[in-house]
């Protein structure tokens, strides 16, 4: 994980890139429980580029608020790249943002299943132009998995926007 100074620099760079591109961001979070939204709103002036987020911890919220297809959750699981992409697309529709980001995973210490152990986290970014998703496997206690997930998603955003890490 990154130290607080490095995190602040990364967040400021993200803000600068979004402002310079006149783009907005919204977030759909599950296993991070609002951690990413909290980090984003630590940046002064975030209201210029961060429109908001949804903590979609339950499948019902993923389906009924974000519009995730229930068949995707049934067939692929709530922790899947397909679900993450639909969450990112759903938060874009809900807020009208240019970029939607999403994270869903198993932070632990319980909840792991064969093929998806504790620490499995799926993340996605969506825009009008394209979607991208990834599955990561983090190790450590619950808070470490949550922080690593938040850090990784923010790094994905920086790379997507053309910023350097």
C-alpha positions as CSV (number, residue, x, y, z in Angstrom):
1,X,0.0,0.0,0.0
2,X,1.1,3.5,-0.6
3,X,1.9,6.1,2.1
4,X,-0.4,9.0,2.7
5,X,1.8,11.5,0.8
6,X,1.9,9.3,-2.3
7,X,-1.9,8.8,-2.1
8,X,-2.6,12.6,-1.9
9,X,-0.3,13.2,-4.9
10,X,-2.1,10.5,-6.9
11,X,-5.6,11.9,-5.9
12,X,-4.5,15.5,-6.9
13,X,-3.2,14.2,-10.2
14,X,-6.5,12.4,-10.8
15,X,-8.4,15.6,-10.1
16,X,-6.1,17.6,-12.4
17,X,-6.6,15.2,-15.2
18,X,-10.4,15.1,-14.9
19,X,-10.6,18.9,-14.7
20,X,-8.3,19.3,-17.7
21,X,-10.4,16.9,-19.7
22,X,-13.7,18.4,-18.5
23,X,-14.8,14.9,-17.4
24,X,-16.8,13.7,-14.5
25,X,-16.5,10.5,-12.4
26,X,-18.9,8.5,-10.4
27,X,-18.3,5.3,-8.4
28,X,-20.2,2.1,-7.5
29,X,-18.6,0.4,-4.5
30,X,-19.4,-2.9,-2.9
31,X,-16.5,-4.5,-0.8
32,X,-14.9,-1.1,-0.3
33,X,-18.0,0.3,1.4
34,X,-17.6,3.9,0.4
35,X,-13.8,4.1,1.0
36,X,-13.1,5.2,-2.6
37,X,-15.7,7.9,-2.5
38,X,-14.3,9.1,0.8
39,X,-10.8,9.3,-0.6
40,X,-12.0,11.2,-3.7
41,X,-13.9,13.8,-1.5
42,X,-10.7,14.4,0.5
43,X,-9.6,16.4,-2.5
44,X,-10.6,20.1,-2.2
45,X,-12.9,21.0,-5.1
46,X,-13.9,17.4,-5.8
47,X,-17.4,18.6,-6.5
48,X,-16.2,19.9,-9.9
49,X,-15.5,16.4,-11.2
50,X,-16.9,13.8,-8.7
51,X,-20.6,13.4,-9.0
52,X,-21.2,10.8,-6.4
53,X,-21.5,7.1,-5.7
54,X,-23.5,4.2,-4.6
55,X,-22.5,1.6,-2.0
56,X,-24.2,-1.4,-3.5
57,X,-23.3,-4.0,-0.9
58,X,-26.3,-6.2,-1.5
59,X,-27.3,-7.9,-4.8
60,X,-30.7,-6.2,-4.6
61,X,-29.0,-2.7,-4.7
62,X,-26.8,-3.9,-7.6
63,X,-29.9,-5.0,-9.5
64,X,-32.5,-2.4,-8.5
65,X,-30.4,0.7,-8.2
66,X,-27.5,0.1,-10.6
67,X,-29.4,-2.0,-13.1
68,X,-27.1,-5.1,-13.0
69,X,-28.8,-8.0,-14.9
70,X,-29.9,-10.6,-12.3
71,X,-28.9,-13.3,-14.7
72,X,-25.3,-12.0,-14.6
73,X,-25.2,-12.3,-10.9
74,X,-26.8,-15.7,-11.0
75,X,-24.5,-17.1,-13.7
76,X,-21.2,-15.2,-13.0
77,X,-21.7,-14.1,-9.4
78,X,-21.8,-10.7,-7.7
79,X,-18.0,-10.8,-7.7
80,X,-17.3,-11.0,-11.4
81,X,-15.9,-8.7,-14.0
82,X,-19.3,-8.8,-15.8
83,X,-21.0,-7.5,-12.7
84,X,-18.4,-4.8,-12.2
85,X,-18.8,-3.6,-15.7
86,X,-22.6,-3.4,-15.3
87,X,-22.1,-1.6,-12.0
88,X,-19.8,1.0,-13.7
89,X,-22.3,1.4,-16.5
90,X,-25.2,1.7,-14.1
91,X,-23.5,4.4,-12.0
92,X,-22.8,6.4,-15.2
93,X,-26.5,6.2,-16.1
94,X,-27.6,7.1,-12.6
95,X,-25.4,10.2,-12.2
96,X,-24.8,11.2,-15.8
97,X,-21.0,11.0,-15.4
98,X,-18.5,10.6,-18.2
99,X,-16.7,7.8,-16.4
100,X,-18.1,5.1,-14.1
101,X,-15.9,3.1,-11.9
102,X,-16.9,0.0,-9.9
103,X,-15.5,-2.5,-7.4
104,X,-17.0,-5.7,-6.1
105,X,-15.2,-8.4,-4.1
106,X,-14.7,-10.6,-1.1
107,X,-12.8,-8.7,1.6
108,X,-13.0,-11.4,4.2
109,X,-12.3,-12.9,6.5
110,X,-15.4,-15.0,5.4
111,X,-17.2,-15.3,2.1
112,X,-14.6,-17.0,0.0
113,X,-15.7,-19.9,-2.2
114,X,-13.9,-22.3,-4.5
115,X,-12.5,-20.3,-7.4
116,X,-13.1,-17.0,-5.6
117,X,-11.2,-17.0,-2.4
118,X,-11.1,-14.1,0.1
119,X,-9.2,-11.3,-1.5
120,X,-10.8,-11.7,-5.0
121,X,-11.8,-8.3,-6.2
122,X,-13.2,-7.3,-9.6
123,X,-13.0,-3.7,-10.8
124,X,-14.2,-1.9,-13.9
125,X,-14.1,1.4,-15.6
126,X,-16.7,2.4,-18.1
127,X,-17.2,5.4,-20.5
128,X,-19.1,6.1,-23.6
129,X,-16.1,4.9,-25.6
130,X,-15.2,1.6,-23.9
131,X,-15.2,-0.6,-20.8
132,X,-12.3,-2.3,-19.1
133,X,-12.2,-4.7,-16.2
134,X,-9.8,-6.8,-14.2
135,X,-9.8,-9.4,-11.4
136,X,-7.2,-9.0,-8.7
137,X,-6.3,-11.2,-5.7
138,X,-5.2,-9.4,-2.6
139,X,-4.0,-10.9,0.6
140,X,-4.2,-9.7,4.2
141,X,-6.8,-8.7,6.7
142,X,-10.1,-7.2,5.6
143,X,-9.0,-3.6,5.7
144,X,-5.8,-4.4,3.7
145,X,-7.9,-6.0,1.0
146,X,-10.3,-2.9,1.0
147,X,-7.4,-0.4,0.8
148,X,-5.5,-2.4,-1.8
149,X,-8.7,-2.5,-3.9
150,X,-9.2,1.3,-3.6
151,X,-5.6,2.0,-4.4
152,X,-5.7,-0.3,-7.5
153,X,-8.9,1.2,-8.8
154,X,-7.5,4.8,-8.5
155,X,-4.4,3.7,-10.3
156,X,-6.6,2.2,-13.1
157,X,-8.3,5.6,-13.4
158,X,-5.0,7.4,-13.6
159,X,-3.7,5.1,-16.3
160,X,-7.0,5.4,-18.2
161,X,-6.8,9.2,-18.1
162,X,-3.2,9.2,-19.3
163,X,-1.6,10.1,-16.1
164,X,1.6,8.6,-14.8
165,X,1.8,6.6,-11.6
